[in-house]
Amino acid sequence: MQSHLQIIVSMIKIKTPEEIELIRESALLVSKTLGMVASEIKSGVTTLHLDKLAEEFIRDHDAIPGFLGLYDFPNTLCMSPNAQVVHGIPTDKPLEEGDIISVDCGVLKNGFYGDHAYTFEVGEVAPETKKLLQVTKESLYEGIRQLKAGNRVGDAGFAIQNYCEKHGYGIVRELVGHGLGRKMHEDPEMPNYGRRGRGKKFKEGMVVAIEPMVNMGTHQIIQLKDGWTILTADKKPSAHFEHDVAIVNGKPELLSTFKYIYDALGIKSNEEDEFHQK
């Protein structure tokens, strides 16, 4: 989940190795929840049904839905189809063939949060939409590669922005990634745009949720009257992918994974291998 528009952040909290492992446990439960949801996404299914499945799954694994009640958000999942960017509220409207949907999930377990998102295809989607998803996910890893001790927040933001804008896509400015730990949203904020060499410095033991939000057209957004749902201003599709990452031995270490999603969808990928230290 992105830093809410009214969030107040504090100083960066460096995590111990033990705390990082607890965050990993929460992050992996989110990953498993998204994997379960992946196997249920199809035309005719409602996002409200998926939301209820996710809440049951999380509670069955001795954790608490991290979004439910956070800033008064009413559900377990943020479900944002098509032109919705993020923070979509689950409804009883069925998904349709050709839709895309961002599913953002959080859990609280053992005092630490996990926060992780993936944009799914519903059946066969248009080639230009498929490309948007591919580029957005690739940009996530471009950003993660910059999460090295000594680099700065602007390095990661620049990498994401540069990669996506080369393809003509718009980068959302108003919502950003964030630090992660005992609170869902901690310092530093992690914009998906920026200038190299600017911003707070990455240090050993930092944990962040990094999450490109990329629009097929304009970067401009609007908020619906529900006070949550963010929509592209031109009503073109938007994609959103998110990982939880720790800086360990000076390098980025993935705490979350898309493995469970890929297992459910029959996808083979080695994209995460470079972010797991031996």
Steps between C-alpha positions, in 0.01 A plus 500: 500500500631843411569769751162667549478862394485616862768273645751649742835320497773492764869421504630195315497191721789261439400135553701227668552170315238346729248773416568458129415131530171584671417744220592229250251267669225760463602581143494133401153457646388786276671323209314178579172691528554652156581154368168373635319796346677439167341157473151654549518796260286445192213654310180505707667510842436805716774688678295484819510120484878507457527741791313261731719208392811704577378600847424138588837384365693759702313430823542124449876565500493672840531852363285810470405671173731802493276732298165428667428807714832668414409870458143359509545300177201261492652182353788252503610559141535809286349383169556745214384394151595657168518881532502485880857557615489391865282494813197355320230371734375145427147483354243248379566592134638191317834509325481479122715341231776743403508684833815558699490536875756618754474297821679661796513307827645556847530289812604558859670204669730485801491879522625566145333581171532356152370695197506361147312548170459354153293597196318201350358437156143369478501265203643645180588869521588744223866487387560865593367431851717190533802714409408755769502223762828360375679835500363595842621173653838538333525853639446361850820298467681798347417685822594209727846480342567849638425398861865475601661649807637842404254562218212741547123500466527710185710229334217248528235752397704610198554141387125428505402829339762480226407143409126568479515837330713350223187301413280811512327417829403737781640462854261585784645774721252532787538148639828333591661196655619509859702351781350193667518348847296522817292757311360455152641835390840611628773727375637529234238580242592331170385704198502328161666802346797711597856614435809287548703584805211673676294400804568295809787253495438125508661328797555146621189367672247723325177336382280660235193424292580611148203523263484659156155633404512553125230635268462423131430869436526806721663487842213709635246341731168576668346369821144372509242622750544181709815668633720207394489394138765661280426516127705608199384842382470380140332168596780298336628184677748509786732230635647448847760255633658497846773314688633520856879535501767508771856625464716210618880491460462829314279347231125463433343183641143414399274421794188447287469283190281454193578126508162398640322706235710344227440150637124565489516639145747247361767762434872415514731787592846561642452878528544500879817289516740795501335639814550194719837477669660160542 
